[in-house]
C-alpha cells in the first residue's frame, strides 16, 4: 500500500485531528504529480469520496475552507500546493447532500468562485464538484444551472458544460436532454454576443463547446444533429468552427456518417 493509499484509508481519522493536518497536506502534495501535465486525479477523487455520506467534522470543514483560500499568488497551476484547493473544492461537492443548508450555500459560493478562478485546475475542480452533486441528485445541479444561467459568466457556462459532459449523468435521457438544451442556450448567447468576456474567456468557453456537444449528440442524435445543423447554417465563423470540431469527434463520426457528411457539406 502506497503512502497515498494509506492516507486515504485513514482520512477520517486524519481530518478529525488538527495535529495530523500538516502531515496530510504534505502527503497530498507529494503524491499530487505536480509539477507535471496531469495531477493525480485518482487521489483527488478518493479524497472527495471520503465526504459523500459521513458527517463533516468541524475540523475537516475548516481545513477545506483554509485550503480553498490558497490563491494564485500562493500556488499557481503547476505548484504541488495547488493540489490542496483542487482536492478541497471536489470534497465540498461530494459532501453537499450530507451537510446543512447553511453549509450548502457556502459550498455553492465556493464552487462559483472556483469556476471563475484564473487557474484552469481550479476551474476543472469546480466542474468535478458539480458532477459529484449531480451524481447524488441531478435535480440539484439542474436547478442551480437554471437559476444562475442568465447571469452566468463565460467561465461559469464552460463549467456547466464540463459538469454535464459526464457519462454517469448522461445515462438518463432527461439529463441528456437538459445538457443538450443548455449547450444550445450557450451557443445562442455566444452567437449573439450576449455575454461579456475577454478573449481568453471566449477561448476557454469555445474549447468546452468543441468537445461537450458531441457527447450530448451521441445520447440524443435526432435532436443533437438538428441543433448542429442549425448552427452550421450560421455565417459566424466562430460558431461554425465549434460545429466542425464536434463533427470530427469519433464518438459520433463513426456512428452517424450520413448526418456528419450532410452537415459537413454545409460548412465547406
Backbone torsions as a table, in degrees:
resi	resn	phi	psi	omega
1	UNK	NA	128.5	-179.8
2	UNK	-73.4	165.7	178.5
3	UNK	-62.8	-36.0	178.2
4	UNK	-64.8	-43.1	178.3
5	UNK	-60.9	-41.3	-179.7
6	UNK	-65.6	-38.4	-180.0
7	UNK	-64.9	-38.9	178.2
8	UNK	-66.5	-42.5	-179.1
9	UNK	-59.5	-35.5	-177.4
10	UNK	-102.3	18.4	-170.8
11	UNK	-57.2	-45.3	-177.9
12	UNK	-58.8	-44.9	179.6
13	UNK	-64.3	-43.1	-178.9
14	UNK	-64.8	-43.7	-177.0
15	UNK	-67.2	-31.6	-178.1
16	UNK	-79.7	-7.2	-178.4
17	UNK	-119.1	108.5	-177.2
18	UNK	-55.5	-33.0	-177.7
19	UNK	-64.7	-20.5	-179.4
20	UNK	-92.7	-6.6	-173.9
21	UNK	-63.7	-38.5	-179.8
22	UNK	-63.5	-41.0	178.1
23	UNK	-66.0	-41.9	178.5
24	UNK	-59.4	-46.5	179.0
25	UNK	-59.3	-43.3	-179.1
26	UNK	-61.3	-44.7	-179.1
27	UNK	-65.7	-45.0	-179.9
28	UNK	-61.5	-41.8	179.6
29	UNK	-67.3	-39.7	179.3
30	UNK	-64.9	-34.2	-177.8
31	UNK	-95.8	9.6	-172.6
32	UNK	-73.3	-18.6	-172.2
33	UNK	69.6	13.3	177.1
34	UNK	-107.9	142.2	0.9
35	UNK	-71.5	149.9	-178.5
36	UNK	163.7	168.7	-175.9
37	UNK	-73.4	-24.4	-174.4
38	UNK	-136.5	117.8	178.4
39	UNK	-69.9	166.4	-179.7
40	UNK	-77.1	83.2	-175.6
41	UNK	-65.9	-34.2	179.3
42	UNK	-63.7	-40.7	178.9
43	UNK	-68.4	-41.0	178.6
44	UNK	-62.0	-40.6	179.0
45	UNK	-67.4	-41.7	178.7
46	UNK	-63.0	-38.2	176.8
47	UNK	-62.3	-48.3	-179.3
48	UNK	-62.2	-36.2	-178.0
49	UNK	-61.5	-22.8	180.0
50	UNK	-65.8	-16.3	-172.6
51	UNK	-106.7	7.3	-170.8
52	UNK	-69.0	-33.6	-173.6
53	UNK	-137.7	-26.5	-176.9
54	UNK	-75.3	152.3	178.1
55	UNK	-57.1	146.5	-179.1
56	UNK	-89.0	111.4	176.7
57	UNK	-62.2	145.8	179.7
58	UNK	-58.0	-38.6	-179.9
59	UNK	-63.0	-39.0	179.7
60	UNK	-69.6	-42.3	178.3
61	UNK	-58.7	-45.0	179.7
62	UNK	-65.6	-37.7	179.3
63	UNK	-64.3	-46.0	-179.9
64	UNK	-60.2	-42.1	179.9
65	UNK	-69.6	-31.4	176.0
66	UNK	-67.9	-40.4	177.1
67	UNK	-63.9	-38.4	-179.1
68	UNK	-66.8	-19.2	178.2
69	UNK	-78.6	-5.7	177.7
70	UNK	-73.6	109.4	-173.4
71	UNK	-96.4	-175.4	-175.2
72	UNK	-63.8	-33.0	179.9
73	UNK	-65.3	-40.3	-178.3
74	UNK	-78.4	-33.0	-177.8
75	UNK	-152.9	109.3	176.4
76	UNK	-78.2	-179.0	-173.8
77	UNK	-56.0	-33.9	-172.3
78	UNK	-103.2	9.6	-179.8
79	UNK	-86.0	134.2	177.4
80	UNK	-54.6	-29.8	-179.6
81	UNK	-67.8	-23.3	177.4
82	UNK	-61.1	-25.5	-178.4
83	UNK	-64.2	-25.2	-178.6
84	UNK	-68.4	-53.4	175.5
85	UNK	-66.0	-30.0	176.6
86	UNK	-61.0	-43.3	176.7
87	UNK	-70.3	-39.5	-174.9
88	UNK	-63.5	-43.0	-177.0
89	UNK	-67.2	-35.0	176.7
90	UNK	-69.1	-38.0	178.2
91	UNK	-63.1	-37.2	178.2
92	UNK	-66.0	-38.5	176.0
93	UNK	-64.0	-39.5	-178.4
94	UNK	-67.3	-33.1	-176.0
95	UNK	-91.6	-0.5	-172.1
96	UNK	-50.2	-48.8	-174.9
97	UNK	-74.6	-10.9	-176.1
98	UNK	-101.7	1.5	-178.2
99	UNK	-115.0	169.1	-177.3
100	UNK	-77.3	172.5	-174.3
101	UNK	-59.9	-39.0	-179.7
102	UNK	-61.3	-44.9	179.4
103	UNK	-71.8	-31.8	175.9
104	UNK	-61.4	-41.8	178.2
105	UNK	-63.5	-39.7	177.8
106	UNK	-63.6	-40.6	179.4
107	UNK	-62.4	-44.9	-179.9
108	UNK	-61.9	-40.3	177.3
109	UNK	-61.5	-44.3	179.6
110	UNK	-63.4	-41.9	-179.9
111	UNK	-64.6	-41.6	-179.2
112	UNK	-64.5	-40.0	176.7
113	UNK	-63.5	-40.8	-179.7
114	UNK	-66.5	-32.6	177.8
115	UNK	-59.9	-31.0	-176.1
116	UNK	-101.4	7.7	179.7
117	UNK	-64.6	145.5	179.6
118	UNK	-71.8	-18.4	179.6
119	UNK	-86.9	126.8	-175.2
120	UNK	-66.8	-29.3	179.2
121	UNK	-66.2	-36.0	177.6
122	UNK	-68.7	-36.4	177.3
123	UNK	-65.0	-38.9	176.1
124	UNK	-65.2	-40.7	178.9
125	UNK	-61.5	-37.3	178.2
126	UNK	-64.0	-42.8	178.1
127	UNK	-62.9	-41.3	178.5
128	UNK	-64.9	-36.2	176.9
129	UNK	-61.7	-42.1	177.7
130	UNK	-66.8	-32.6	176.1
131	UNK	-64.2	-40.0	176.2
132	UNK	-59.2	-44.4	179.4
133	UNK	-63.4	-45.2	-178.6
134	UNK	-65.9	-35.4	178.3
135	UNK	-64.3	-35.1	-179.8
136	UNK	-78.2	-41.9	-179.8
137	UNK	-156.3	100.3	-175.9
138	UNK	-63.4	-28.4	-179.5
139	UNK	-62.6	-31.3	177.3
140	UNK	-66.5	-45.0	178.5
141	UNK	-64.9	-44.4	178.9
142	UNK	-59.0	-47.1	-178.6
143	UNK	-61.4	-42.1	-179.7
144	UNK	-62.8	-46.2	-179.6
145	UNK	-63.4	-44.0	-179.6
146	UNK	-63.2	-40.8	-175.9
147	UNK	-72.7	-28.4	-174.7
148	UNK	-108.1	-3.7	-170.2
149	UNK	-57.4	-49.2	-173.4
150	UNK	-59.2	-34.4	-178.9
151	UNK	-97.1	0.1	-174.6
152	UNK	-68.8	139.0	175.6
153	UNK	-73.8	171.0	175.9
154	UNK	-59.8	-40.4	-179.9
155	UNK	-65.6	-37.7	177.1
156	UNK	-66.4	-40.5	178.9
157	UNK	-66.3	-35.4	175.3
158	UNK	-64.1	-38.8	177.5
159	UNK	-66.1	-37.1	176.1
160	UNK	-57.9	-47.4	-179.5
161	UNK	-60.1	-47.4	-177.6
162	UNK	-63.8	-37.7	178.9
163	UNK	-66.5	-42.0	-177.1
164	UNK	-75.4	-26.1	-179.9
165	UNK	-82.1	54.6	-174.6
166	UNK	-124.9	109.3	-173.4
167	UNK	-46.0	-41.7	179.1
168	UNK	-61.1	-24.4	178.8
169	UNK	-85.6	-24.2	-173.2
170	UNK	-89.0	-0.4	178.0
171	UNK	-70.0	-22.5	178.0
172	UNK	-92.7	129.7	-174.8
173	UNK	-61.7	-40.2	179.9
174	UNK	-64.1	-38.6	178.4
175	UNK	-67.1	-42.3	178.4
176	UNK	-63.2	-39.1	179.0
177	UNK	-66.8	-39.3	177.0
178	UNK	-62.3	-40.4	179.0
179	UNK	-63.0	-43.5	-179.9
180	UNK	-64.9	-45.2	179.5
181	UNK	-62.4	-40.3	178.8
182	UNK	-63.1	-42.1	178.5
183	UNK	-65.6	-34.7	176.9
184	UNK	-63.4	-44.8	178.6
185	UNK	-62.4	-39.6	179.6
186	UNK	-65.9	-42.4	178.7
187	UNK	-63.4	-43.0	179.5
188	UNK	-61.1	-46.2	-179.2
189	UNK	-67.3	-36.0	178.7
190	UNK	-66.5	-43.1	179.4
191	UNK	-62.8	-39.1	-178.5
192	UNK	-86.5	-0.6	-179.5
193	UNK	54.1	45.2	-178.7
194	UNK	-83.2	-19.1	-175.0
195	UNK	-111.3	119.3	-179.9
196	UNK	-70.2	154.1	178.2
197	UNK	175.5	166.3	179.1
198	UNK	-82.3	173.0	175.5
199	UNK	-61.1	-37.5	178.7
200	UNK	-66.6	-40.6	176.4
201	UNK	-58.8	-44.8	-179.6
202	UNK	-63.3	-42.3	-179.4
203	UNK	-61.5	-45.3	-177.9
204	UNK	-65.1	-44.3	179.1
205	UNK	-64.1	-42.3	179.9
206	UNK	-61.9	-41.8	178.6
207	UNK	-61.3	-38.8	177.2
208	UNK	-63.8	-42.9	179.2
209	UNK	-65.7	-31.4	-175.5
210	UNK	-68.1	-18.4	177.4
211	UNK	-117.8	-31.5	-172.5
212	UNK	-68.7	-41.2	-174.6
213	UNK	-58.0	-38.3	-179.1
214	UNK	-61.8	-32.2	176.2
215	UNK	-64.3	-40.5	-179.7
216	UNK	-72.4	-38.3	178.1
217	UNK	-63.4	-39.3	179.1
218	UNK	-58.2	-37.0	-178.7
219	UNK	-80.2	-32.0	-178.5
220	UNK	-132.4	73.2	-171.6
221	UNK	-62.6	-38.3	-178.2
222	UNK	-64.0	-53.3	179.9
223	UNK	-68.4	-37.2	-176.4
224	UNK	-66.9	-46.2	179.8
225	UNK	-69.1	-31.0	175.2
226	UNK	-62.2	-38.5	178.5
227	UNK	-67.9	-45.2	178.7
228	UNK	-61.1	-39.2	179.2
229	UNK	-64.1	-39.2	178.3
230	UNK	-58.5	-44.6	-177.6
231	UNK	-79.8	-23.7	175.1
232	UNK	-66.1	-24.9	-179.7
233	UNK	-81.2	-7.8	179.8
234	UNK	-75.4	155.7	178.8
235	UNK	-86.2	-17.4	-176.8
236	UNK	-66.2	112.6	-176.5
237	UNK	-65.7	-28.0	178.2
238	UNK	-66.3	-42.8	179.3
239	UNK	-67.8	-39.1	-179.9
240	UNK	-65.4	-34.3	176.7
241	UNK	-65.0	-37.4	178.0
242	UNK	-64.4	-43.6	177.8
243	UNK	-60.9	-48.1	-178.0
244	UNK	-59.1	-41.5	179.9
245	UNK	-61.6	-43.1	179.8
246	UNK	-67.5	-36.0	178.3
247	UNK	-62.4	-27.4	-178.4
248	UNK	-83.8	-2.7	-179.0
249	UNK	-76.3	129.0	-174.8
250	UNK	-58.8	-29.6	-176.4
251	UNK	-60.3	-26.9	176.8
252	UNK	-113.8	-27.6	-176.2
253	UNK	-62.7	-38.3	-178.2
254	UNK	-76.4	-30.3	-176.1
255	UNK	-84.9	-31.3	-171.1
256	UNK	-130.8	61.7	-176.3
257	UNK	-62.0	-35.4	-178.5
258	UNK	-65.1	-46.6	179.5
259	UNK	-64.6	-40.1	179.7
260	UNK	-61.8	-47.8	-177.3
261	UNK	-64.5	-39.2	-179.8
262	UNK	-63.1	-46.8	-177.7
263	UNK	-73.2	-36.8	176.9
264	UNK	-60.4	-35.7	177.6
265	UNK	-62.8	-30.4	178.0
266	UNK	-70.4	-23.2	-176.3
267	UNK	-91.1	-13.6	-175.6
268	UNK	-82.4	NA	NA
